[in-house]
């Protein structure tokens, strides 16, 4: 795959990725699961850099779901340690590349040490104007929508918002991803055909690309393949081919 095959005008503004397959990658090599997560971090580094080079406006990575807390305690602890290590090692490069880091999800459930490291990196990159890198941590799509509904209900109770004024934009403005465009492209690695409670509201019209490549093996050439397929698709948004042609 070559970057020369990509048409800048047809690239997505926002890419979301379900990074799946770390455990299977490790099991196939008779390694402990944590080795898959470590190698997956190398994929994160390469994909973030590739998206910066392509001037992608937003990249959202599904790093740790609200259901992942049910995993064995030692695995969760190792994942939290890897997260801290990644943030500490990459924050300077993110800052140099004008990337703004943010977390989405129920971040208060994270260990205090992780929250401190992550918040420090968020603060360092706060004023950057390039790509927005959103890391979904302790995240669930249903929980996100429920949280948005709760915030809206409170605004109605206090008179800040009238129920008659509710619309789709009201929901979007109260999600964790407020201020970001909805993902144009959702990528899932490892071949699983499900969305795993990820960005349920936001991906209503996203193009979905599923690859059998496990996340630790997913590198920029694999990203280019996804982007080439994306730019060759015809996005309809509920319209017919004739309506799109006339538009």
N, C-alpha and C positions, 0 to 999 in steps of 0.2 A: 504494500500500500504506500502511496506517495501523497504528501501534502499538496502536491501540484494538481491532484485530482479534485480538490475541494474548491467550491465556488464560494467566495466570501459572502456574497449577497444572499446565498441560500443556506447559510449556517444557522443553527438555532441560537436564539438569544439566551435560553436557559436550558441546561442539561441536568437531569436528575438521574442518579445511578443507585440501583439496589446492588450493593457489593456482596454477592453471594458466592459461596464455594470454598471459603478458607479451610473449613474443617475437612471437606472431602479432598482438597488438595493435599493436606497433611496425611490423611488416612491412606491415600494412594501410594504414599512414599514411606508408610509405616512410621511417620513422625507423630509426636504429640500435636494436638490441635493448635496449640499456641504458636507453633512454627508456621502454620498456615496464616495465622493472623499477622505474624511478623512480616512474612513475605507480601501479604496484602498491603501492608503499609508502604512497601516499595512501589506498588501499583498506584496507590494514592498519590505519592510524590510525583510520579511520571505523568499521571492524568491531569493533575492540577497544573503542572508546568505546560503540558500540551495545550490545555484550554486557555492559559494565559497567552501563549504564542498565537493562538487562533483568535484572540480578542473576544472570547465568549464572555457574555455579560454576567452570567450567574451559573454556578455549579453547586448542586445540592447532593450530598452524599449521605446515604442511609448507613450510619455507623453502628448504632446500638438501639434496638427497639425496646419498647416498654415490656415486651415479652421476654427479652433476653435476660432479664433479672432472674428468671427461673432456671438459668443454666447453672452448672456446678459452681460453687463459690470460688474455687481456685481459678476457674476459667474467667469468671467475671473480674476477679482481682487482677489477673494477668492482662486482660483487655484494658482495664483502667490504667494500668501501668504503661501499656503501650501508647495509649492516648496521650498521657502526660509527656512521654518521651518524644512522640511525634510533634506535639505542639511546641515544646521547648526547642527542638532541633530545627523546626521549619519556620518559626515565626519571623525570623530576620529575613529569610528569602521571600516569604509572603509579603512582608512590608516593603522590601526592595522592588517587588513586582507590582506594587500598588494594589494588592489584594486586600479586601476587607473581610475579615473572619467574623462569623457569628454562629451561635448555637441555636438550634430549634428543638423543642421538646420540653419535657418536665425536668429541666436542668437541676432543680433543687434536690432531686433524688440522687444525684451524683455524689460521690465522696467529696468531702470538703476540700481535700488537697487537689482533686481534679478540677473542681469549680474555681479554685484560686488560680491555678495555672492557666486554665482556659480564659478566665476573665481578664487576666493580665495580657494575654495575646490579643483578645478582642479590643482592649483599650489601646494597645500599641498600634493596631491597624484601623482604629475607628475612623480616622479622617481620610483614609484612602478612597480613591474614586474609580478604581479599576474593577476587576471582577469581584463579585460577592461570593465568597465560599461559605456555604451553609452546611454545618455538620449536624445531622439529626442524631440526637443523643437522648436516651430514655424517651423515645418518640413513638407515638401511635397516632394514626390518622383519625380514628374515631375519637380518641381523647382530645385531639386538637380541635375537632369540630365542636365537641361538647364544651371545651374551654371557651371557644369563640361564642357559642350560644349563651353561656353563663355571663360573659362580659357584656353581651348585648342586652341581656335581661336586666342586668344591673343598671345599664345606661337608661333603659326604659323606666325602671323604678325611680331613678333620681330625676327623671325629666330631661336628661341630656339628649335623649333620642325618642322620637315618636314611633309607635309601632306601624303607623301608616307609611312611614318613610323607609321601612325595611326593604332591601333588595339584595341582589347577588353581591354588589360591591360592599355592602355592609358586612356580609360574612367574610369576604376576602380581606377587608381592612382589619379584621379582628383575629385572623389566623397568625400563626407563628411567622409565616412568610410575607406578612404585610409589607407592601412596598416593592415586592419583586413581581416580575411578570410570571404567569403560569409557565411550567416547563413545556417547551416545544417537543422535547425528546426525552423519553424515559428509557433507560438502558437497564436490562437485568442480565447479570452473568449467571453461569452455571446451568442454564437451560430450563430452570423451573418456570412454569407458566402461571405465575400468580403475582399479585402486587403487594402482598404481605402488609396490608394496612398502612401503606405509604402514600402520603399526599393525596388522599382520597378525593378531596374537593378540587385540588389544583390540576389533576391530570385528566380532567373531563375530556379534553380534546388533544391530549398529548399523543404523539406518534410513539408506539412502543416497539422497541428493538430487543429481542432476546437472543443471546448467544450461548452456546455450550461451553465457551471458554470459562474456566474457573477464575475467580477474581485475582488470585495471586499471579496468574498468567496473563491477565488483561493489561496490555500496554498500549502505547500510542498508535501502533498499527491497527490494533483492534478498535480503538476509538475512531480512527479514520474510516474503517469499514462501516461502522455504525453511521457516521456522518455522511458518507457517500450514499448509503441506502436512504437516509433521511432526505437528502437534497434531491433524490430522484422520485420521491413520493409526491403525490398530489394531495394536499391537505384540503378537505372539503368543508369542515365545520358545519356539517348538516346540509350543505348545498349540493346541487347536482353539478355534473361536469359542465352542462350548458351554462348554468349560472356563473360558474367560476370563469369560464371562457369569456362571457359577456362582461364580467367585472374587470 
